[in-house]
Amino acid sequence: MEDACTALSLCPKKPFCYITSGFIRSSRGYRHQKQPSARHNKFVILGDLLMKKSLLALVALSAFAGAAHAQSSVTLYGIIDEGFNINTNAGGKHLYNLSSGVLQGSRWGLRGTEDLGGGLKALFVLENGFDVNSGKLNQGGLEFGRQAYVGLSSSFGTVTLGRQYDSVVDFVGPLEAGDQWGGYIAAHPGDLDNFNNAYRVNNAVKFTSANYGGFTFGGLYSFGGVAGDFSRNQTWSLGAGYTNGPLVLGVGYLNARTPSTAGGLFGNNTTSSSPAAVTTPVYAGYASAHTYQVIGAGGAYSFGAATVGVTYSNIKFMNFASTVFPNQTATFNNAEINFKYQLTPTLLAGAAYDYTQGSKIAGASAAKYHQGSVGVDYFLSKRTDVYAIGVYQHASGNVIEADGNTVGPATAAINGLTPSSNRNQFTARVGIRHKF
């Protein structure tokens, strides 16, 4: 027994020694061999078998780990957007400040997939929004306020569950100037049509089709989650898009019940970049509406380095609770034309004009908003760019004020900024964006 134990213990101490099935051979030569006994042979054979099994187990484990690595992945990604802003009328005063996430919201996220076989994949996205200047969370302080969902994907399409974007955002939003080069300050007044993604949808089941010759479609349904009231806080959306070479088209529909209540579309989406319905003067007076509805459409066509685009949206706040104007419906229509030109491979320039008109309420003249935007974007690398944006807005007519009962003059309110105290407002932004 002692000989066998000694033999089996030699390898850890002498790296140039190895075990065979019958004897121990040293790197010093045959003359140093030790004649084995029968008991010695048994223990060496046992050690040899154990080593072979261990090697087989390691090989199998390595193969399994390699296969698992090939079939699944998790990616960390993000955007840091920071810059300097000038606002000529922030509640009656000039404002100079640093602000985060204008061109794109600052964020970090995790995106993962797992191959389940047979063309089926599992996937998830967890995306956090934050303010670079303060380190605070955006989207009302939610940990993953931008997106949080899990789902399955196949050759037919993708089904996901969680906090997600609606179909207007998916199919029409990319066609507006704000989503391309102008950031949230170039969005339509108050982002009242949600083209710029001010509002995400909680508790949502979403389907997005595969691409069929350039055509895609999708839909979303959000459970209200209120016991005894199936329709309260309910949100649903449909949309479709088509791409064929230089032509891009998109349509979308969004319907949200009791949007301003806790758990409703507006109530769950307080952000630093887009004020909630109860604060923007564009539609603060209609925040009590029972139903919020958006119909949107857009298109773009590229001519070499130039692209021309148009969008249209019809927005309704139906049956808002007002003691003076009960069961009224406020309607807004917005039209935009935008243009961008790739001056060089690293320099992009853009310009846009949009016009928004509200409906008359109780005989008061309708609110009207004229807005012009310009921007340039210079890419220092594939991941880092510097940009400048300027936006001017002029308002006229009247709106229902935040109390829901008083008619007052419409004031300029560039999206995401402190509203103006009068009919005009101008802002300029110089910033840097880094993607990782």
N, C-alpha and C positions, 0 to 999 in steps of 0.2 A: 504493500500500500504506500509506503514511504517513497519507493522509487517512482511510482506512478504520479503521486502528488508532486514530487520534485520535478518530474518531466513536464507535467502540465503547467507548472508555474514558471518554466524557463522563458516562454515567449514574451511575457510582459516585461521581463527584466533584460532580455537580450534580443533586440530587434532583428538580428541577423540569423535567428534560429526559427525553424518552422517545423510543424508537426506532419508526419506522414502516418499511414495506417499501421506501420510496424515498428518504427524507430524514430529517434530524434537525430537530425543531422545538423551539425554546426557548420558555420561558414568557415571554420578553421580546418576542415578536411575530414576524410574518412577515418583517420587514425584516432580521432576523438570520439568515435561512435561508442555507445554503451550498449552491450548486448541485452536486449529486453527479456524480461520474464513473461510467463503466460499472463499473470495478473496485470503486469505492466501493459501488455498488448490490449487487454480488455478495456482498460481505462483510456488508453490513447484512442482506440476505436470509438469509444463513447464520446470523447472530446471532439473527434473528427466529425461525427454525426451531428453533434450539437452545433458545431461551427457551420456545417453545410446548411442546416435548417435555418440558422440565423442569417446566413447570406441570402438564402432564398426569400426569407421574410423581408429583408432589407430591399431586395430587388423588386418584390411585389409592392412594397410600400412606396418605393420611388416611382414605380410606374403609375400607381394610383394617384400620387401627388401630382405627377406630371399631367395626367389626364384631367384632374380637377382644375389645375392651373389653366389648362388650355380651354376648358369649358366655361369658366366663370371669370368675371373681372369686376373690380371696383375702381372708379376713377374719382380723384379729388380735382375739382375745378373751381374757378372763381373769376370775379371782376372787381377791380378797385378803381373807382371813378371819383376824382376830386378836382375842385377848381374854384375860381374866384367869380363872384356874381356882383352885378350892379342892378339895383331895382330903383327906378326913378320915383316911384310912388308906392311905398309900403305903408298903407294906412295914413297917407299924408306926408310922409317923410322919405328922404333918400336912405337907401340901405346898401352898405358895402359889406360883403361877408364871404366866407368860405362855405361851400356846400358840397355835399356828397351825393353821388349817384344821379347826375342830371342826364348825361347822354345815355347811360345805362345804370340801373340800380346796382350799388356795390353789394357783393354777395360772395358766399362760398357754398359749395354743395358737394354731395356724394351721389354718384350715378353708378349703378351696378346692373349686371346681367348674369344669368346662369343658363347654359344650354341644357335643356331637359330631354333632348332627343326628339326625333321625328319632326323637326322643324319648329318645335315649341320652345319658347324661352321665358324665363321669369325675369322681371326687371323692377327696379325701384329708383326713385329720385327723392332726395332730401335736400332742400335748398333754403339757405338762411339769408335774410337781408339785414344789412347793418349800416350804421352811419360812421364814416371814416373819422369825422372830427370828434365825436364823443365816444365812439365804441358801442353805442347803444343799439339795441335791436330795432329794426323797422317793423312795419306791418303790425302795429299795436303791441310790440314787445313779444311776438310769437317766436319761438325757437326756430321753427322752419316755416316762416310766414309766407315765403314766396311760393314754394311748392312742397308737397309731401304726399307721395303716392307709391303704390305697389301694384303690380299687375302681371298679365301674361300676354305674350306676343306670338303670332303665327303668320303664315303666308297670307291669311285673310285680313289681318289687322291686329290692333292692340286694344285690350280692355284694361283699364286702370281704375283704382279706387283710392280716394283721399281728397286732399286739397289741391285744386287744379285750375287751369285756365279754361274759359268758356270758348265756344266756337267762333264768336265774333273776334276775340283776341287771336285765335289760331289762324283764321282764314282771311280776315279783312285788316286787322291791325298792322300786319307787315307792309301794307300798301300806303299807309299814311306817312307824312314827312317825319313826324316825331319818332316813329319806330326805326327809321332808316338813318337819319343824320341829325335830327333836330332835338332829340331827347324829350323829356316830359314837358319842358317849357314851350315846345312847338306843338303840343297836343291841342286838340280842340278845347274851347273854354270849359274849365272844370272837368275835362275829360268826360263830359256828360254822356258820350256814347261808348265809353270803356274801350275805345280803340287802343289806348295807350296802357291798358291793363292796370287801372287803378284798383280794380276789385277782383279778387280770386273767389272761387266757389268752394265752400266746405262740404264735407259729407257727400262727395260726388262720385258717381259711376260714369265713366267716360269710355266711348268707343271711337277709335280713329282707324279708318280703313287703310289697306295697303294702297299703293299707287297703281292705278289701272290706266296705262297709257297717258299719264299726266293728270288724271282725274283722281281726286281724293275727296272723302267726305267724312263727317263725324257728328257725334251728338253727345250731350251730357245731361244727366239728371241728378239733382241734389235733393235728398230727403230733408224735409223741414226739421224733423226731429222733435216736434212738439206733441206731447201726448194729448190725444183727443181732438187734434186739429191737423189733419193730413196736409192741408194746403199752406199752412202758415210757414213762412221762411222757405217755401219751395222754390227752386230755381231749375230751369231747363233751357237748353240751347241746342241749335242745329246749325250746320254750316257745310260748305263745300268749296273746293278750289280746283283750278285747272291751270296747268303750265304747258306751254308748247313753244319751245324756242324762246324768242324775245317777248312773248305774250304771257302775262300772268293775270288771272281773274280770281276773285273771291267774293263769297256771299256769306252772311251770317245772321242768326236770329237769337235774341236773348230775352227771357221772360223771368222776372223775379217777383215773388209775392212778399208783401210786408218787408221791403228791403232795408228800412232803417231801424227795425227792432233788433234787440239782442239776438244774435244768431242769424240775422238776415244778411243779404249781400253787402249792404253798406256797413252794417253794424259790426261785422267781423273783419273789416278791412281798413282800419285807421292806419294811414301811412304817412311818412315824412315827405313823400314826393307828390302825393295827391290828396288834397283835403277831402274829408268825408262830406256827404251830401248836406249835413247840418251846418257846415261852415262856409262852403263856397257860395257866394251871393248869386251865382248863375242859376242855381236851383235849390237853394236852401229853403225857400218857401214851399217847396213841393215834397220835402223830405218825408212827410206823413202819408204819402201816396200808398194805396193798397197794392198797386202793381206798377212795376218799372219795366218798360219794354223798349228794345232796340232792334231795328232792322237796318242792316248795313250791307254795302256792296262797294267794290272797288276794282280797279284794273290798272295795269301798267304795261308799257311797251318800250322796248329798248331799240335805239338806232345807233349801232356802234357803241361809242362811249357815252351816249346820252340816253336818259330814261325819262319818260313823261308818265305821270300817274294821276289818277283821279279817284276820289272816294265820295260816297254819299251815305248819310245816316238819317233815320227818322227815329226820334226819341219821344216816348210818351210817359208821363207821370199821371196815372189814372186814379181817380177817386181819392184825392188827398183830403185829409180831415181838416176842414176849415169851418169855423162858425159863420164866416162871412161869405165864403165861396164853397158851399158844401157840394160834394160829388162832382167836382170839376175835373177836367183833364187838361193838363198843360202839355203842349206839343212843341218840339224843337226840330228844325231841319238844318242839317249842316252839309255843305259841299266844299270840297278841297281840290285844288289842282297843285301838283308838285312837280319839281324838275330837279334832276341831279346830273352832273357831268364829271366823268373821270378824267381830269385834266392830264394827269400822269399816272403811272402805276401806283404811286404813293400819295397822290393828292386828289381829294374829292371835294366838289362844291355843290351846294344845293340851295334851292329857293322854293317857297310855297306861299300860297294865299288860301285862306279859308273864310267862309262866311256862314254865320249861324243866325237863324231867326226863330224867335219864340212865337207863341200864339197870344192873342189878346185874351185877357182875363178881366171880366166885369167892365168891358169897354175901354180899358187902359191900352195905350199903344204898345205894340209888341216889342220885346227886347230884340236888339240886333247887335251882333258882334262882328267886326271886321278885324282880321289878324293877318299879318305878314311875317314871314320868318326867312332868315338866311343863315347859312352855315358853311364852314370849311373844315376839313378833317385831313390831317397830314400824318401818315403812318411812318414812324421811326423804325419799326420792325413789324413782323407778323403779329406780335402780341402787344405792342405799345404804340399809342398814337396821341397826338395833341390836337385840340380842336377849339374853334370859336363859333359861338351862336349868338344871333341877335333876334329878338322878337318884339314886335309892336302890336298893341291891341287898342281898338277904339270901340266903345259901347254907346248905344243910344236906346231910346224907348224906356219901358218900365218892366219891373218884375214884382212878384209877390215876395215880400221880405221874409226873414227867417221866422217871424211869429206866425206865418201862414195866413194872416188876416189883413196886412197892410200893403198897399201898393206904393212902391217907391221907385226912384230912378235906377236904371241899370248902370252899374259901375264896371270898369275894366277889371278883369280877373284872369291874368295869365296863369295857366295851370301850374299848381305846385308852389305859387308864391303868395305872400301876404297881399290881399286884394288892394286895389287902388281906392283912394277916397273920392276920385272923380271919374270922368269918362275915359281917361287915357292912361296907358301904362307902357313902359319900355323896360326891357331887361337885356343885359349882355352877359355872356358867360365865356370864360377862357378856362379850359380844363385839360387834364391828362387822364388817360384810361390805360390800365394794364390788365391783360387777361392771363390767367394761368390755368 
